[in-house]
Amino acid sequence: MLARLYQRPKSAMQSGRARMGEWLLEWERSEPQRPDPLTGWAGSGATDTQVQLRFPTREAALAHAARLGLEVEIVPLGPRRLKLQAYADNFR
């Protein structure tokens, strides 16, 4: 099975750096999503995509994935961009 490993990005609603060092391990979809005939929502019968494991370090996550025999794709964290502006710029 294939899994994705990535570091939690900072939320736009978050000013602090709490929980940014966590690594998340998620399974990739084993079957494609299909629309539900009644509601039209997309879904599938595979429930493994609902599982999200958190680890304090990358090495701990890779060790757990190796124990389970998972093939891991490591997704790098994007660059942190700061938007610096003056308060007066909001009223231009």
C-alpha positions in Angstrom: 0.0 0.0 0.0 1.0 3.6 -0.6 1.0 6.3 2.1 1.7 10.0 2.3 4.0 11.5 5.0 4.0 15.3 5.5 4.4 17.9 8.1 1.4 19.7 9.3 1.2 23.2 7.7 0.3 26.3 9.8 -3.4 27.2 9.5 -4.3 30.7 8.3 -6.3 31.1 11.5 -3.3 30.2 13.6 -0.8 32.8 14.9 1.3 30.5 17.0 3.5 27.6 16.0 1.7 24.9 18.0 1.4 21.4 16.4 3.6 22.6 13.4 6.3 20.0 14.2 3.9 17.0 13.9 4.3 14.6 11.0 1.1 13.1 9.5 0.8 9.7 7.9 -2.2 9.1 5.6 -3.1 6.3 3.3 -3.7 6.9 -0.4 -7.0 5.9 -1.9 -7.2 2.2 -2.9 -10.2 2.7 -5.1 -11.6 5.8 -6.9 -14.4 7.9 -5.6 -17.8 7.7 -7.3 -20.9 9.9 -6.9 -23.6 8.6 -4.6 -26.8 8.2 -6.6 -29.0 9.6 -3.9 -27.1 12.6 -2.7 -24.5 13.2 -5.4 -21.7 13.3 -2.8 -18.4 11.7 -3.8 -17.3 8.6 -1.8 -16.1 5.1 -1.8 -16.2 2.0 0.2 -12.5 2.3 1.3 -12.3 3.6 4.9 -8.6 3.6 5.2 -8.4 7.1 3.9 -10.1 8.3 7.0 -7.2 7.3 9.2 -4.6 9.9 10.0 -1.7 9.1 12.3 0.3 11.8 14.0 4.0 11.4 15.0 6.4 13.7 16.8 9.3 13.1 14.4 9.8 12.0 10.8 11.9 9.0 11.9 9.2 7.7 14.1 6.7 7.9 11.3 9.0 6.2 8.8 9.7 3.4 11.4 6.0 2.8 11.9 5.4 2.7 8.1 8.3 0.2 7.7 6.7 -2.0 10.4 3.4 -2.0 8.4 5.2 -2.5 5.1 4.0 0.7 3.6 5.5 2.5 0.7 5.9 6.1 1.8 5.9 9.2 -0.3 7.3 12.2 1.6 5.7 15.5 0.7 7.9 18.5 1.4 6.5 21.5 3.3 6.2 24.5 1.1 8.1 27.7 1.8 6.7 30.0 4.5 5.6 33.3 3.0 5.0 36.4 5.1 2.8 39.2 3.9 4.2 42.3 5.5 2.0 45.4 5.2 1.1 48.4 7.2 -2.3 48.7 8.8 -3.1 51.7 6.7 -2.8 49.6 3.5 -6.2 48.0 4.4 -7.9 51.3 3.7 -6.5 52.2 0.3 
